């Protein structure tokens, strides 16, 4: 099973997008995606397990919003430390 991690992508020295990868078994792939809030897109497996959260604009998305979305979709809990790269963006 993979671990949770947040990756922030930069373009021209500015945060461009971020992706929070959630734990998943080896070989599990994204089947479909759904925008759950403006600028927040959740990737799901075929059985509707959340696999990741795309943060379209990390400069305008705060930790509390991410944590609320994860709770709404019944995703595994993440800590504020897991979201540290979002604060740095």
CNS distance restraints for C-alpha pairs under 8 A (distance, minus, plus):
assign (resid   1 and name CA) (resid  23 and name CA) 6.26 0.50 0.50
assign (resid   1 and name CA) (resid  24 and name CA) 5.30 0.50 0.50
assign (resid   1 and name CA) (resid  25 and name CA) 4.37 0.50 0.50
assign (resid   1 and name CA) (resid  26 and name CA) 5.82 0.50 0.50
assign (resid   2 and name CA) (resid  22 and name CA) 7.70 0.50 0.50
assign (resid   2 and name CA) (resid  23 and name CA) 5.01 0.50 0.50
assign (resid   2 and name CA) (resid  24 and name CA) 5.52 0.50 0.50
assign (resid   2 and name CA) (resid  25 and name CA) 6.57 0.50 0.50
assign (resid   2 and name CA) (resid  26 and name CA) 7.22 0.50 0.50
assign (resid   3 and name CA) (resid  21 and name CA) 7.76 0.50 0.50
assign (resid   3 and name CA) (resid  22 and name CA) 6.73 0.50 0.50
assign (resid   3 and name CA) (resid  23 and name CA) 5.00 0.50 0.50
assign (resid   3 and name CA) (resid  24 and name CA) 7.67 0.50 0.50
assign (resid   4 and name CA) (resid  20 and name CA) 7.10 0.50 0.50
assign (resid   4 and name CA) (resid  21 and name CA) 5.38 0.50 0.50
assign (resid   4 and name CA) (resid  22 and name CA) 4.70 0.50 0.50
assign (resid   4 and name CA) (resid  23 and name CA) 5.37 0.50 0.50
assign (resid   4 and name CA) (resid  78 and name CA) 7.59 0.50 0.50
assign (resid   4 and name CA) (resid  82 and name CA) 7.41 0.50 0.50
assign (resid   5 and name CA) (resid  20 and name CA) 5.79 0.50 0.50
assign (resid   5 and name CA) (resid  21 and name CA) 5.41 0.50 0.50
assign (resid   5 and name CA) (resid  22 and name CA) 7.04 0.50 0.50
assign (resid   5 and name CA) (resid  82 and name CA) 6.40 0.50 0.50
assign (resid   6 and name CA) (resid  18 and name CA) 6.92 0.50 0.50
assign (resid   6 and name CA) (resid  19 and name CA) 5.65 0.50 0.50
assign (resid   6 and name CA) (resid  20 and name CA) 4.31 0.50 0.50
assign (resid   6 and name CA) (resid  21 and name CA) 6.24 0.50 0.50
assign (resid   6 and name CA) (resid  82 and name CA) 6.78 0.50 0.50
assign (resid   6 and name CA) (resid  83 and name CA) 6.46 0.50 0.50
assign (resid   6 and name CA) (resid  85 and name CA) 6.66 0.50 0.50
assign (resid   6 and name CA) (resid  86 and name CA) 7.77 0.50 0.50
assign (resid   7 and name CA) (resid  18 and name CA) 5.51 0.50 0.50
assign (resid   7 and name CA) (resid  19 and name CA) 5.35 0.50 0.50
assign (resid   7 and name CA) (resid  20 and name CA) 6.48 0.50 0.50
assign (resid   7 and name CA) (resid  85 and name CA) 7.22 0.50 0.50
assign (resid   8 and name CA) (resid  15 and name CA) 6.67 0.50 0.50
assign (resid   8 and name CA) (resid  16 and name CA) 7.46 0.50 0.50
assign (resid   8 and name CA) (resid  17 and name CA) 5.94 0.50 0.50
assign (resid   8 and name CA) (resid  18 and name CA) 4.22 0.50 0.50
assign (resid   8 and name CA) (resid  19 and name CA) 6.59 0.50 0.50
assign (resid   8 and name CA) (resid  58 and name CA) 7.80 0.50 0.50
assign (resid   8 and name CA) (resid  85 and name CA) 6.77 0.50 0.50
assign (resid   8 and name CA) (resid  86 and name CA) 7.27 0.50 0.50
assign (resid   8 and name CA) (resid  89 and name CA) 7.43 0.50 0.50
assign (resid   9 and name CA) (resid  15 and name CA) 5.91 0.50 0.50
assign (resid   9 and name CA) (resid  16 and name CA) 5.55 0.50 0.50
assign (resid   9 and name CA) (resid  17 and name CA) 5.32 0.50 0.50
assign (resid   9 and name CA) (resid  18 and name CA) 5.89 0.50 0.50
assign (resid  10 and name CA) (resid  14 and name CA) 5.13 0.50 0.50
assign (resid  10 and name CA) (resid  15 and name CA) 4.34 0.50 0.50
assign (resid  10 and name CA) (resid  16 and name CA) 5.03 0.50 0.50
assign (resid  10 and name CA) (resid  17 and name CA) 7.16 0.50 0.50
assign (resid  11 and name CA) (resid  15 and name CA) 6.43 0.50 0.50
assign (resid  11 and name CA) (resid  16 and name CA) 5.82 0.50 0.50
assign (resid  14 and name CA) (resid  89 and name CA) 7.82 0.50 0.50
assign (resid  15 and name CA) (resid  57 and name CA) 7.60 0.50 0.50
assign (resid  15 and name CA) (resid  58 and name CA) 6.57 0.50 0.50
assign (resid  15 and name CA) (resid  59 and name CA) 6.84 0.50 0.50
assign (resid  15 and name CA) (resid  89 and name CA) 5.72 0.50 0.50
assign (resid  16 and name CA) (resid  56 and name CA) 7.35 0.50 0.50
assign (resid  16 and name CA) (resid  57 and name CA) 6.31 0.50 0.50
assign (resid  16 and name CA) (resid  58 and name CA) 7.07 0.50 0.50
assign (resid  17 and name CA) (resid  54 and name CA) 7.49 0.50 0.50
assign (resid  17 and name CA) (resid  55 and name CA) 5.83 0.50 0.50
assign (resid  17 and name CA) (resid  56 and name CA) 4.91 0.50 0.50
assign (resid  17 and name CA) (resid  57 and name CA) 5.42 0.50 0.50
assign (resid  17 and name CA) (resid  58 and name CA) 5.84 0.50 0.50
assign (resid  18 and name CA) (resid  54 and name CA) 5.94 0.50 0.50
assign (resid  18 and name CA) (resid  55 and name CA) 4.93 0.50 0.50
assign (resid  18 and name CA) (resid  56 and name CA) 6.54 0.50 0.50
assign (resid  18 and name CA) (resid  57 and name CA) 7.38 0.50 0.50
assign (resid  18 and name CA) (resid  58 and name CA) 6.10 0.50 0.50
assign (resid  18 and name CA) (resid  86 and name CA) 7.79 0.50 0.50
assign (resid  19 and name CA) (resid  52 and name CA) 6.85 0.50 0.50
assign (resid  19 and name CA) (resid  53 and name CA) 5.65 0.50 0.50
assign (resid  19 and name CA) (resid  54 and name CA) 4.53 0.50 0.50
assign (resid  19 and name CA) (resid  55 and name CA) 5.92 0.50 0.50
assign (resid  20 and name CA) (resid  52 and name CA) 5.39 0.50 0.50
assign (resid  20 and name CA) (resid  53 and name CA) 5.03 0.50 0.50
assign (resid  20 and name CA) (resid  54 and name CA) 6.45 0.50 0.50
assign (resid  20 and name CA) (resid  55 and name CA) 7.82 0.50 0.50
assign (resid  21 and name CA) (resid  51 and name CA) 6.37 0.50 0.50
assign (resid  21 and name CA) (resid  52 and name CA) 4.47 0.50 0.50
assign (resid  21 and name CA) (resid  53 and name CA) 6.66 0.50 0.50
assign (resid  22 and name CA) (resid  50 and name CA) 7.33 0.50 0.50
assign (resid  22 and name CA) (resid  51 and name CA) 5.10 0.50 0.50
assign (resid  22 and name CA) (resid  52 and name CA) 5.13 0.50 0.50
assign (resid  22 and name CA) (resid  53 and name CA) 7.89 0.50 0.50
assign (resid  22 and name CA) (resid  75 and name CA) 7.82 0.50 0.50
assign (resid  22 and name CA) (resid  76 and name CA) 7.30 0.50 0.50
assign (resid  23 and name CA) (resid  51 and name CA) 6.86 0.50 0.50
assign (resid  23 and name CA) (resid  76 and name CA) 7.64 0.50 0.50
assign (resid  24 and name CA) (resid  28 and name CA) 6.57 0.50 0.50
assign (resid  24 and name CA) (resid  51 and name CA) 6.54 0.50 0.50
assign (resid  28 and name CA) (resid  45 and name CA) 6.95 0.50 0.50
assign (resid  29 and name CA) (resid  45 and name CA) 6.02 0.50 0.50
assign (resid  30 and name CA) (resid  43 and name CA) 5.97 0.50 0.50
assign (resid  30 and name CA) (resid  44 and name CA) 5.52 0.50 0.50
assign (resid  30 and name CA) (resid  45 and name CA) 4.81 0.50 0.50
assign (resid  30 and name CA) (resid  46 and name CA) 7.24 0.50 0.50
assign (resid  30 and name CA) (resid  51 and name CA) 7.02 0.50 0.50
assign (resid  31 and name CA) (resid  43 and name CA) 7.44 0.50 0.50
assign (resid  31 and name CA) (resid  44 and name CA) 5.92 0.50 0.50
assign (resid  31 and name CA) (resid  45 and name CA) 4.82 0.50 0.50
assign (resid  31 and name CA) (resid  46 and name CA) 5.07 0.50 0.50
assign (resid  32 and name CA) (resid  43 and name CA) 5.95 0.50 0.50
assign (resid  32 and name CA) (resid  44 and name CA) 5.44 0.50 0.50
assign (resid  32 and name CA) (resid  45 and name CA) 6.70 0.50 0.50
assign (resid  32 and name CA) (resid  46 and name CA) 7.27 0.50 0.50
assign (resid  33 and name CA) (resid  41 and name CA) 6.52 0.50 0.50
assign (resid  33 and name CA) (resid  42 and name CA) 5.46 0.50 0.50
assign (resid  33 and name CA) (resid  43 and name CA) 4.33 0.50 0.50
assign (resid  33 and name CA) (resid  44 and name CA) 5.87 0.50 0.50
assign (resid  34 and name CA) (resid  41 and name CA) 5.47 0.50 0.50
assign (resid  34 and name CA) (resid  42 and name CA) 5.39 0.50 0.50
assign (resid  34 and name CA) (resid  43 and name CA) 6.69 0.50 0.50
assign (resid  35 and name CA) (resid  39 and name CA) 7.21 0.50 0.50
assign (resid  35 and name CA) (resid  40 and name CA) 5.68 0.50 0.50
assign (resid  35 and name CA) (resid  41 and name CA) 4.14 0.50 0.50
assign (resid  35 and name CA) (resid  42 and name CA) 6.23 0.50 0.50
assign (resid  36 and name CA) (resid  40 and name CA) 5.95 0.50 0.50
assign (resid  36 and name CA) (resid  41 and name CA) 5.95 0.50 0.50
assign (resid  36 and name CA) (resid  42 and name CA) 6.84 0.50 0.50
assign (resid  36 and name CA) (resid  69 and name CA) 7.61 0.50 0.50
assign (resid  37 and name CA) (resid  41 and name CA) 7.28 0.50 0.50
assign (resid  39 and name CA) (resid  54 and name CA) 7.89 0.50 0.50
assign (resid  39 and name CA) (resid  55 and name CA) 6.05 0.50 0.50
assign (resid  39 and name CA) (resid  56 and name CA) 4.92 0.50 0.50
assign (resid  39 and name CA) (resid  57 and name CA) 6.60 0.50 0.50
assign (resid  40 and name CA) (resid  53 and name CA) 6.72 0.50 0.50
assign (resid  40 and name CA) (resid  54 and name CA) 5.70 0.50 0.50
assign (resid  40 and name CA) (resid  55 and name CA) 5.03 0.50 0.50
assign (resid  40 and name CA) (resid  56 and name CA) 6.27 0.50 0.50
assign (resid  41 and name CA) (resid  53 and name CA) 5.66 0.50 0.50
assign (resid  41 and name CA) (resid  54 and name CA) 5.00 0.50 0.50
assign (resid  41 and name CA) (resid  55 and name CA) 6.78 0.50 0.50
assign (resid  41 and name CA) (resid  56 and name CA) 7.86 0.50 0.50
assign (resid  42 and name CA) (resid  50 and name CA) 6.72 0.50 0.50
assign (resid  42 and name CA) (resid  51 and name CA) 7.45 0.50 0.50
assign (resid  42 and name CA) (resid  52 and name CA) 5.78 0.50 0.50
assign (resid  42 and name CA) (resid  53 and name CA) 4.53 0.50 0.50
assign (resid  42 and name CA) (resid  54 and name CA) 6.26 0.50 0.50
assign (resid  43 and name CA) (resid  50 and name CA) 5.92 0.50 0.50
assign (resid  43 and name CA) (resid  51 and name CA) 5.49 0.50 0.50
assign (resid  43 and name CA) (resid  52 and name CA) 5.19 0.50 0.50
assign (resid  43 and name CA) (resid  53 and name CA) 6.25 0.50 0.50
assign (resid  43 and name CA) (resid  54 and name CA) 7.77 0.50 0.50
assign (resid  44 and name CA) (resid  48 and name CA) 5.10 0.50 0.50
assign (resid  44 and name CA) (resid  49 and name CA) 5.31 0.50 0.50
assign (resid  44 and name CA) (resid  50 and name CA) 4.46 0.50 0.50
assign (resid  44 and name CA) (resid  51 and name CA) 5.36 0.50 0.50
assign (resid  44 and name CA) (resid  52 and name CA) 7.29 0.50 0.50
assign (resid  45 and name CA) (resid  49 and name CA) 5.26 0.50 0.50
assign (resid  45 and name CA) (resid  50 and name CA) 6.54 0.50 0.50
assign (resid  45 and name CA) (resid  51 and name CA) 6.59 0.50 0.50
assign (resid  49 and name CA) (resid  75 and name CA) 7.76 0.50 0.50
assign (resid  50 and name CA) (resid  73 and name CA) 7.19 0.50 0.50
assign (resid  50 and name CA) (resid  74 and name CA) 7.88 0.50 0.50
assign (resid  50 and name CA) (resid  75 and name CA) 6.00 0.50 0.50
assign (resid  55 and name CA) (resid  61 and name CA) 7.42 0.50 0.50
assign (resid  57 and name CA) (resid  61 and name CA) 6.60 0.50 0.50
assign (resid  58 and name CA) (resid  62 and name CA) 7.73 0.50 0.50
assign (resid  58 and name CA) (resid  86 and name CA) 6.29 0.50 0.50
assign (resid  58 and name CA) (resid  89 and name CA) 6.43 0.50 0.50
assign (resid  59 and name CA) (resid  86 and name CA) 7.78 0.50 0.50
assign (resid  59 and name CA) (resid  89 and name CA) 5.99 0.50 0.50
assign (resid  61 and name CA) (resid  65 and name CA) 6.73 0.50 0.50
assign (resid  61 and name CA) (resid  66 and name CA) 7.44 0.50 0.50
assign (resid  62 and name CA) (resid  66 and name CA) 6.61 0.50 0.50
assign (resid  62 and name CA) (resid  86 and name CA) 7.46 0.50 0.50
assign (resid  62 and name CA) (resid  87 and name CA) 7.65 0.50 0.50
assign (resid  63 and name CA) (resid  67 and name CA) 6.11 0.50 0.50
assign (resid  63 and name CA) (resid  80 and name CA) 7.11 0.50 0.50
assign (resid  63 and name CA) (resid  83 and name CA) 6.70 0.50 0.50
assign (resid  63 and name CA) (resid  86 and name CA) 7.37 0.50 0.50
assign (resid  63 and name CA) (resid  87 and name CA) 7.76 0.50 0.50
assign (resid  64 and name CA) (resid  68 and name CA) 6.07 0.50 0.50
assign (resid  65 and name CA) (resid  69 and name CA) 6.21 0.50 0.50
assign (resid  66 and name CA) (resid  70 and name CA) 6.21 0.50 0.50
assign (resid  67 and name CA) (resid  71 and name CA) 6.26 0.50 0.50
assign (resid  67 and name CA) (resid  78 and name CA) 7.57 0.50 0.50
assign (resid  68 and name CA) (resid  72 and name CA) 6.21 0.50 0.50
assign (resid  69 and name CA) (resid  73 and name CA) 6.31 0.50 0.50
assign (resid  70 and name CA) (resid  74 and name CA) 6.08 0.50 0.50
assign (resid  70 and name CA) (resid  75 and name CA) 5.09 0.50 0.50
assign (resid  70 and name CA) (resid  76 and name CA) 7.40 0.50 0.50
assign (resid  70 and name CA) (resid  77 and name CA) 7.32 0.50 0.50
assign (resid  71 and name CA) (resid  75 and name CA) 6.16 0.50 0.50
assign (resid  71 and name CA) (resid  77 and name CA) 7.61 0.50 0.50
assign (resid  78 and name CA) (resid  82 and name CA) 6.14 0.50 0.50
assign (resid  78 and name CA) (resid  83 and name CA) 7.81 0.50 0.50
assign (resid  79 and name CA) (resid  83 and name CA) 6.85 0.50 0.50
assign (resid  80 and name CA) (resid  84 and name CA) 6.43 0.50 0.50
assign (resid  83 and name CA) (resid  87 and name CA) 7.09 0.50 0.50
assign (resid  84 and name CA) (resid  88 and name CA) 6.56 0.50 0.50
assign (resid  85 and name CA) (resid  89 and name CA) 6.31 0.50 0.50
